[in-house]
Amino acid sequence: MLSHLLLDQNSTVRDAMWVLCRGLMGIVIIVDERQVVQGVVTDGDIRRALLSGSSLDELILPYVQRNFFFVSPQTSHTKVLDMMRARFIMQVPIIDGKGRLKGVHTYQDILGYKKRPNWAVIMAGGKGSRLGALTELIPKPMVKVAGKPILERIILHLVGFGIENIFLSVSYLSHVVEDHFGNGSRFGCKIQYLREQTPMGSGGSLSLLPSVPEHPVILMNGDLISEFNVGKMLDFHKESQAFASMAVSEYIHRVPYGCVETLPSGFLTAIHEKPVIEKKINAGIYVLSPEAVQSVPLDTFFPITVLFENALKLNLPCGVYDAGSEWIDIGTPEELYRARGAA
């Protein structure tokens, strides 16, 4: 119930103080007679009111913030956390399309969003040769989208789902990554580095982990823009009792020509005008059981797809999780341009 956070526009400073004490969220929501949000009051607003000489029985209305920051119910935890950090705010109201309060994000709650013991390993050593001059001075995961490195967006996304221990696999211009992220404390997590001395592929650096993980590990590429639900993928992996799970995305391609089918004898059997081909593609996001992580060979170039191929040969269960359509792999200038337009 959110009623304990609400006050009408005829309430007093004293009323607002009571709500702040009872609500324990540091915010009061002011609504009209239709329960449409009109503004907010924080403990800082109350302090300013009292310092300006206001009495406790005066109307709160002059101290209501009309121009306040809020998000929709559809806004991801990653974006909310990002906005909180950028604006130095501790509470964000959630308001629907009709202007009614649906909840309040608090900084403490969003960082503690079902804290999970799982480690995450992010492949952040890519050079990104196809991006040309953009990656001459920075590794590909540090390319910015909407003013923020892609890798930072990934880390904040994981933190928003309660992931606290993150390993960054680094190689090309690794100091750029390490100087930016440090130990991770600025981003609400603990960051450690897996330093590749030679290229180890998309899975080889798992062998550099300091110990055998006790829980499934998230592995993902460091050049992805994705709003996949980390918690749901981890839950899916656990419920399916998979050896390893792979996130997939839908790829749709429209062939710009009429396609034909023929018999070996050369006779025409069918014509398909500009057909649409739909495929499930590897999204570069994985959840691996501790046993799967242990199967990675030491100090070897090891593409993570080989782990899945080996598992299939041994009839070990491999899960497939639909990551949704919001997925962009920043590998080419065209995809980077698309990501910058979508961010």
N, C-alpha and C positions, 0 to 999 in steps of 0.2 A: 504494500500500500504506500502511495506517495502523498496522501492527504496531509501527513504530518509536516510536509515541506511547504505547504501552500498557505498563502494569506491573501485576503482580498485587498482592494485598493484603499479601503477605509481603516486599515489597521494602523497601529501605532508603533513607535520605536520599541516600546516595551514588548509588544506582541512579537516583533521580529526577533528580539533577543531571546524570548522563550522558545521560538521555533529553532533558533540556532543551537540552543542548549539541548533541546529534545532530539533534533534531527541528526546531530553529530556529523553533518556533512559540510558544515561551513557555508551553507547557502540557503536562502529563502527564495521561493518562487512566488511572484505576485501575479494573480490571475484576476480576470474580470468575472462578471456574473455568469458567463457562458463557459467558464473554466479555461479560457484562452489565455496563454501566458502573455503578460504585458512587460515583464522585466524581472530582474533579480536583485537581491540584496545579499551582500557578504558581510562577514564580521568586520572587514576593513571599512565598509560603508558605515556600519554602526559606530565604529570608533571615530570616523570623521564627523559624523553627525553630533556625537557627544562633545567632541573637541570644539565644534563650531558653536556650541551653546544650546543645542537642542535639548529639550526635556524629554523624559521617557514617555510622556503622554501626547507628544506631538505626532501628527501623521507621518508615516514612513515615506509617503509618496514623493517628497522632494529629493529623497536619497536613493530612489530606485534607479538602477542602471537600465535604461531603455535600449541602448545599443550594446548588446551583450553577445558573446560567442556561444553558439549551440550547434549540435549536429543532429542528423536524422537517425532513425533507428537502423538504417542500412549502412551507416558509416562503420568501417572496419576498426577494430581495436588498434591496428597499426597506425592508421591515419589520426585517430583520436590521440594516441600517445605522442605522435609526431607534433600535432598542433599544440598539445599541452606544453611540450618542451619549448616550442618556438615562441609561445605567448606567455610563458611563465605563469600558467594558471593551474589551479589544483582541482577545480570542479568544472564539468561541462554538462549542461542540461541536454537531454535527449528529447526532441520535440518533433511530433509528427506533422504531416501535411496540413492538418487542421489547426495547428498552433497549440496543441495540447501536450502536456508533459507526459512522457513515457518512461522516464528514468533519469538518473544522474550518474555520469561517469566521474569517479574520483581517481586522483593520481595513484593513491595507495591501492585501490581496488583493481585498477587496470594493470598495474605491475604485478599484483598478486593473483591474476586471473588463473585460477586453478594451477598453482605452481606445480611444475612437472619435473621429475628427476632425470628425464631424458637428456642426453647430450645432443648437440647439433654440430655437425662438421660441414663447413662451407668451403667449396673449392674456389679459392681466391687468387690463384697463381697464374691465371691466363693472361697472355700478352694481348690478344685481340688484334692479330695482324690485319684482318679484313676491315678494321676500323681506321686503318691508315694513321695519319698524323695525330689523331685523337689519343692514341695509346703510346706515343713515343716517350712521354714523360710520366705517364701513370698506367698502372695495369687496368685491364678492361673492367673489372668490378668497381673501380673507383671513378668511372665515367659518370657524370652527373645527369640526373633526370629531374626536372623541376627543382633545380638548385641543390640537390642532395645526391651523394654517391649511391649507386645502385646497391652496393654492399651494405651501406648504412640502412637503407630501406628494408633489406632482408633481415638484418639483425633486429631492428625495431619490431618488425613483424613477428619474429620468433619470441622476443621478449613480451610482446603483447599477449602471447598465448602461454606465458608462464615458463618459458625456457630460459634458464639462468646460466647454464654452462655451455659455452660456444667455443669451438676450435676453428681457427682459420688456417687453411692449408695455403701457404704462400710460397712464391718462387720469384717470378719476374717483378723487379722493383718492389720487393717485399717491404722495404723501409717506408714506402709511401703508405701502405696499409697499416703498418705497426705504429707509425707516428700519429696517424689519425685516430685509431681506436684505442691504443694503449692497452690497459688491463680490462677495459670494458666498463669501468665503474660509471663513466659519464652516460652510459647507455642502459644502465640498469641490469647489467649481467657481468659475468666473469669470462674474459676472453683469454685463451691460450693459443699459441701458434705452433703449427706443424710445418717445419721448414724443409722443403724438398731440395735436396742437393742436386738431384737430377730429375727430369720429368717422370712422374709416377702415374700419369693417367688420371682418369676420373674417380678411381677407387683406391689406388695404391697407397695414398697417404693415410688411409685408415690404419695401416700397419705401424704408423708413427704415434698412435695414441699412447698416452703414458701407462695405461692399464686396460685390462679387459672390462668393458662396460657391464654394469649390472642390469641395465634396462635397454630397450631398443633405442637405436641411434638414428637421428635424422641426418641424411646426407643430401646436400643439394648444391647445384651449380651457383656460382657467385655472380652470375650475369642475368638473373631472371627478374622480371616484374610479374609478380603473382600475388593474388589475394587468397590463396588456398587456405582452408581451415586446418591449421596445424593440429588442433585438438581432435578434430574428427578423423584425420588421417591416422593419428596415433591410436585412437580408439578402434578404428577399422582394422588396423594391423593386429592389435591385441585380440579382438573378437574373432578374427579369421585364423588366428594361430599360425600366421605365415612365417616362413623362414626369412623372406624378404618381401617388401611391398614396393610397388612402383606407382607413382602418380602419372596419370595420362591426361592429355588434353585433346580436344577434337580439332582436326585439321580438315578444312573444306577447300577443295580446289575445283574451279570450273574450267574444264577444257575449252579453249576458245575456238575449237573446230568441230565439225561433224565427225564422229567416230564410226567406223564400220566394222562389222564382223563378217568373216569369210570362211568358206570351207577350204580344206587343203587343195581341193581341185580348182580353186580360184573363183568359185561362184559366191556372189553376195548373199548373205543371210539376214542382215539387219543393219539399220542406220540409227545412230543415236546422236541427235543434234546438240552439240555443246553440253555434254553430260556433266553432272556434278559428282565428284568423287569425295567420299567422306571416310576418313581414317582416324583411328586412335593413335596418337603419337606419344613417345616418351617425353615427359615434361621436365626431366632432369631433377626430380625430387624423389627421394627414397626413404623408406624406414627399414632398418636392418636389425634383425635379432642379434643378441650377443654372439650366437653361434655363427651367424653370417659374417660378422665383423672378424671373428677369429679365423675364418676361412681365407681371408685375404693374405696372399703370400708376402713375406718380408722383403723390403727394399727391391721391389719389382715394379716395372711398368704394368699397370693392371686396370684396364677399362672396367667400370662397374657393370657394364652389360655382360661381361664374361661371368661375373658372379651369378647372374640370373640364368645364363646359358648352362652353367655347371649345375645349378640347382634343378633346372628342368630335366637334365640328364639323369639326376639322382632321384627324380620324382619327389623333390621337396616342394612344399606348397609356396607359391608366389602369388601375392595379392596384387590386385589392380584397383587403384583408387582414382576416381574421377575428380581432378583438380578444378574442373570448371573451365569456362571459356576465357576468363580474365588471366591470360598468360602470354607473356612476350619474352622471347629469348633474344637478348641484345647481342647479336652476332654480326650484323651487317649494318651499314649506314642507314639502309631503308627501315630496318626494324628499330633502330635507335630513334629515328625520326618519328616513327609511329608511337613509340613509347613516350617520347616527349610531348606528343600531341594528346596522349591519353591521360597523362599524369595531372 
